[in-house]
Amino acid sequence: MCGHLQFIYCLYAVKIMKQIFRSRRVTPTLWSFIALLVVSSVQGAPSTSAIKQPSASIQSAATADYRIAPRPAWVQPLEIPEGKARGKALADDGLRNLVLDTQINLTGDKKERFFRIAMQPLRQQGLQQISSISLGFSPAYEELVIHDVSVVRDGQRSDRLASADIKLFQREEELEQDMYAEHWTAMLLLKDLRIGDIVEYSYSVRGSNPVLGDKNFGRELLAWGVPIERMYIGLLTPKELPLYLRTSDGTTAIRTRDEGNLTRYSVDIHNSAALRQEDGVPEWLTPYPYLEYTQYADWHQVNGWANTLYGAASDPVPAEFDRWLQGLRGSPAHKAAAATQWIQEHIRYFGIEHGVNSHLPSSPLETYDRRFGDCKDKTVLLIAALRRLGIDAYPALVSSVENLDLDTRLPSPGHFDHVITTFLLDGKRYWVDPTATSQNGELEAMSLPDFNWGLVVNGEEGKLTRIEPVAPEQLSGRVHVEETLTLDDNRQSAVFEVVSHYVGWSAEDMRAYAGYRDVDTITNDFLQFYARYFPGIEMLEPVVISEVEGRNELRVREKYRLRNLGEKSGGQNLLKLAAASVVTNISLPKTRQREYPFRLPGQLQVDERFTVIAKNTGDLRWLSGQSAENIANPWFEFSRDVEQSPQKVTVNYRYQSLDKSVAPERFGEYLQAIDRLDSGLTYSVWLAPASVTPNERRERARNLARDLLERK
Amino acid sequence: MLHFKKYWQCAALAALLSGCAAPVAVDGGAKNSEAQRARASAAPSAEVQFSLESYAEADAQLAVLAQKIRLAPDSVPFAEFWSAYLQSSRLITAVDTREAFQREMAQLAEDDSDCSAMDWEQWSARNFFELEPHLAAEECYQFLGETELARQHENAVQYILRGVLGSGDGKSIDTAYEIALLDHADEILYLAGYQVRDSVLQPVAGGVGLMYVVTAEDPETGVQREVFFENERAINILLGATYPFAGVGGNYVAQVLRPLAEGGTPSAQVGLGRLLEDRGELEQAAQQFLNATGAGSETGEFRLGVLALSGKLPSLSQEDGVDFLMSAAQKGSANAMIGLAFAYRQGLGVEPSEELFEQFMAAADQRLEPGRAWMLLSTYFFAERWDVSLQQGIQYVRRAAQEGFLPAQLVILQSDLNREWQSADLETLLPRLQSIAEAGDTAAQVAFARRVLTAPSLQPAERIALANTFFDAALAVHSDAAHALEGDLKWAARDYQGAEQAYWQAMSDTAGQLGMAKLHQQQRLPNADSEMAVLWYMMCATAADSECLYQLGKLFLDGDGVERNPELARTAFTEAAQKGHRQAVLELEKGKSRQ
């Protein structure tokens, strides 16, 4: 699917927030975010090699350079907080964040963003972080202007810009996700920094991606993962152009000041506390408060903008593809599913996201011919195909993250980082994602691209549309695992066969996993999975993965030999039958005292049936009273029942995840439920010991007695 | 308003015993957890509302005492604190609080935060009887240089430890330590430097009582011992029962032991297995032992081995029994080593081997106090299930006695006398009893004191002084038998209320139960109640005390304090008569003549 960042131009704040989400495990500091502040997509930037040296104070924009100039006059001056660092506000990284000043000028021909940052390293760790400053930008349409770099030591300010070593290099952080956007970074290496110095620098980025049209919009964070002593956000706008503003927390005051024919909006926050970092927060939530602004009056205007980009959807499909489409048989829904899956399978995903490519799709012909494309390209090809099939399809702009409350936000293109396809059939609205891989089966069996809200791009729609499934199965995954352990006569080894069926999004996940791996890798992965439960496992046959024709269902067969079965002691042998496929779908976050919800698997049903077959009556001795469980709560249901016969024991585990998240105030209850579930996830049976002769038993007793006397 | 539904009884009880999840306070009963609901469905009693607010006064009283203890621990007698604790809501919320505290501590460690981030005062106050918050608070305050606060928490720890360890000596049922949560047993033993090997929630007298027996090991010497704990007062409160009658009628088994065993608590599985074994339900007992073994209980495995060794289990052979015993012995169970010794001595499931018998006995001997291994071996020879020689058993008891095991010396003395203490000749009995009592055996001390202090004839002053010394020593470890004697002496002095107080301290002793029953039956107390007499008699009758059985039979026959039931009366008389109770025999004869 499309990556998170491909539609992000001037919405650096959005990007930063995503970065916060992604990098929660890394202690987020204001410093580490600075590099991302001005990152945006670029157009036509040269893909030159690694590091460039600045040749002069003014560099050529065409070759990704920067210039040095004083701070702009429109910037509102801001005082740096005085006094010592406040104990409670200290960041863990040894860096005191004094000022984060962000001011935006919408009055000129180009959008201009001014940043000023002041920090004070308090420990060696902080010093290390601040000794290089990274400024990102997209030279295709953005100009980087460095204003000043200075250090205050013992009350004396000294300029450091002249002596700073400034390097330029291209950084493609998203290339691994098959996205190429031409981001550049200017890195300033500062010399002679000491603990206690106050390092201050400012710079501006001018310009924005022209494909976004002439209206401005954006989003700024109101709190960060680190404490900031003073945070200022300013917006200067012409009075005659309406600007809509909103804060997500609804409480932060936005001040307004008239400045002749201009209006200056501002938010001034003192001693902003660090926002707590939590793992397992659902991707559709936005825990960080923000200020957003837009010149778009409504979604209709946004739709109008988007509609101009998708004219190619009306282009004819390539002749070869058209012939294939005409050869399709069956209902319109069947054909729609086939066309979607063909594009998913045959048009490789690769996004060139720089400049206008970030939002302007390629033509169907171009995409078809080159056999790769990003979400826009694939969507346009699919829409063209569907329209050729007589289905009135449209693109739908969506946000892949933080999308739960999209309908409450101010309208702007900046909310969207992805596009999917929507169409009506028999009065039902379908949503499909041509960038998804590994989908199969009929339309209603294909999982829903669950992004909550979409803007249907038809030039008319004046509101967002709720993305809802046509059939409940579109939101559910099912896994059915049949594990059969056939004991050998000696009860110490067995043949272990596993047949698993994956249905719905579980099948898609499995296809996606298997699609990029060879059989050996898959077999080894699966072997390692069961090795946690049966250390003496060996592969008997390679894993076989096959499609269940006509359904979004996958079958996986495994066959192993198990040796040294069970946990042995004193000739007795305990075999534990674990609900491995249930366990693998349950996880707990590191953060247990939560302020934010915890992500759950969504609607998922796992049926795991574990059968042990013995050769002889009496080979198996089962334990009773193993807390047979039936657990039901708002988040999951679990049951375990056991069927016993003289030569066979079957344990049926069923786990059904019911929800997508746990509210933070109920997380304690959820933990208790998981605790209770824990004991039900394993069932133990005794295996009768391998028969030993009296002499063998005596020998064992002798050895035992000797060891005991020697206290081994 | 915060409420507790009545169903917490079972849940809280389970939690109290096992340390599993406790019920949480629910708002109007609406936010009860699934776990509670599930447990509630298993609890027959329901819908009685409990309110935390009703504990406000008791909680406030406890808080005052807790503060006093922190500042001046000697100013509050432990009995006063213990009583206040049992009446407070803290008993009910203890497990919940403990879990919340542990979560908070885990979070603290996870966040790598300064220990000052914890509100130690709040946590230690929420359950003053928990050691862990005090210990952690003390450590933190010391780290922060808050020595006075650290000292206060040290006071609390010392007070709790002294209080619990002063409630007995843990050597037997008679002198068990009294605790609130069974988890406290592990905590206390850990602080005392022991390693806990295993534990059994052991029904006493067919389930009238419940004892928590922990097998602990001294890591320095490698010697294993059994330490006895009981928390029946707490259980009775949580069951809403009048102490100590919760166990009468099988409530401990039905509402505590069995649910815990079925819930997968190994100590309860072994305890239930022992009960079933005693009842002759051997396959069911084996199943419980097997379950406990599966959960890692060496005691369960040992019991399973012994049961299989009997050859009376269709599902397991004697050879299986040897294998289970070897497995338990391999884990270090001294009991299993003795079981193996017995198997090789008698040739059960294996060819007899004197050499292996001696070796396994020697291995067990290394791990037990001197003589104990031989005493334990002797028990196999007194059990009916083995086709063995009683005389052989006596020989092993003698060996145990020779090696200095005091209970064995007491058994040998009784065997030599061939009669009960009370009927033995004083001059023959006392010198030998004295030597065992002087060596520190509480049972001998109480037996000596009882014979001397209740003797019909005047005893020499020196002997009386010695008896009083022994008596005081036994009272100092809160021997129930000593308290029962204390009650009898006060009764003899017509101090009935004093007798009641003493009997009250002798709950595990049938003499104490009998004393209480008679106080009520004979209307010696202002609040004497014949129904209470019936309850007390039922309690000691369950322990098969012949006098209790006889008296109970009379109450059923007369319909005194209970609905008249000649059939039950006859059953009680029969059981008493079988134990040699003469008046019971007469009653049965009279009954015959009436027919």
Boltz contact constraints between the chains, C-beta under 6 A:
constraints:
  - contact:
      token1: [A, 569]
      token2: [B, 327]
      max_distance: 6.0
  - contact:
      token1: [A, 569]
      token2: [B, 330]
      max_distance: 6.0
  - contact:
      token1: [A, 570]
      token2: [B, 323]
      max_distance: 6.0
  - contact:
      token1: [A, 570]
      token2: [B, 326]
      max_distance: 6.0
  - contact:
      token1: [A, 570]
      token2: [B, 327]
      max_distance: 6.0
  - contact:
      token1: [A, 570]
      token2: [B, 330]
      max_distance: 6.0
  - contact:
      token1: [A, 571]
      token2: [B, 323]
      max_distance: 6.0
  - contact:
      token1: [A, 572]
      token2: [B, 323]
      max_distance: 6.0
  - contact:
      token1: [A, 572]
      token2: [B, 327]
      max_distance: 6.0
  - contact:
      token1: [A, 574]
      token2: [B, 294]
      max_distance: 6.0
  - contact:
      token1: [A, 593]
      token2: [B, 107]
      max_distance: 6.0
  - contact:
      token1: [A, 623]
      token2: [B, 290]
      max_distance: 6.0
  - contact:
      token1: [A, 623]
      token2: [B, 291]
      max_distance: 6.0
  - contact:
      token1: [A, 623]
      token2: [B, 294]
      max_distance: 6.0
  - contact:
      token1: [A, 624]
      token2: [B, 287]
      max_distance: 6.0
  - contact:
      token1: [A, 625]
      token2: [B, 262]
      max_distance: 6.0
  - contact:
      token1: [A, 625]
      token2: [B, 291]
      max_distance: 6.0
  - contact:
      token1: [A, 627]
      token2: [B, 263]
      max_distance: 6.0
  - contact:
      token1: [A, 627]
      token2: [B, 264]
      max_distance: 6.0
  - contact:
      token1: [A, 633]
      token2: [B, 34]
      max_distance: 6.0
  - contact:
      token1: [A, 669]
      token2: [B, 33]
      max_distance: 6.0
  - contact:
      token1: [A, 672]
      token2: [B, 21]
      max_distance: 6.0
  - contact:
      token1: [A, 672]
      token2: [B, 33]
      max_distance: 6.0
  - contact:
      token1: [A, 672]
      token2: [B, 35]
      max_distance: 6.0
  - contact:
      token1: [A, 673]
      token2: [B, 34]
      max_distance: 6.0
  - contact:
      token1: [A, 676]
      token2: [B, 35]
      max_distance: 6.0
  - contact:
      token1: [A, 679]
      token2: [B, 264]
      max_distance: 6.0
  - contact:
      token1: [A, 684]
      token2: [B, 294]
      max_distance: 6.0
  - contact:
      token1: [A, 689]
      token2: [B, 323]
      max_distance: 6.0
  - contact:
      token1: [A, 701]
      token2: [B, 356]
      max_distance: 6.0
  - contact:
      token1: [A, 704]
      token2: [B, 326]
      max_distance: 6.0
  - contact:
      token1: [A, 705]
      token2: [B, 356]
      max_distance: 6.0
  - contact:
      token1: [A, 705]
      token2: [B, 359]
      max_distance: 6.0
  - contact:
      token1: [A, 705]
      token2: [B, 360]
      max_distance: 6.0
  - contact:
      token1: [A, 708]
      token2: [B, 363]
      max_distance: 6.0
  - contact:
      token1: [A, 709]
      token2: [B, 363]
      max_distance: 6.0
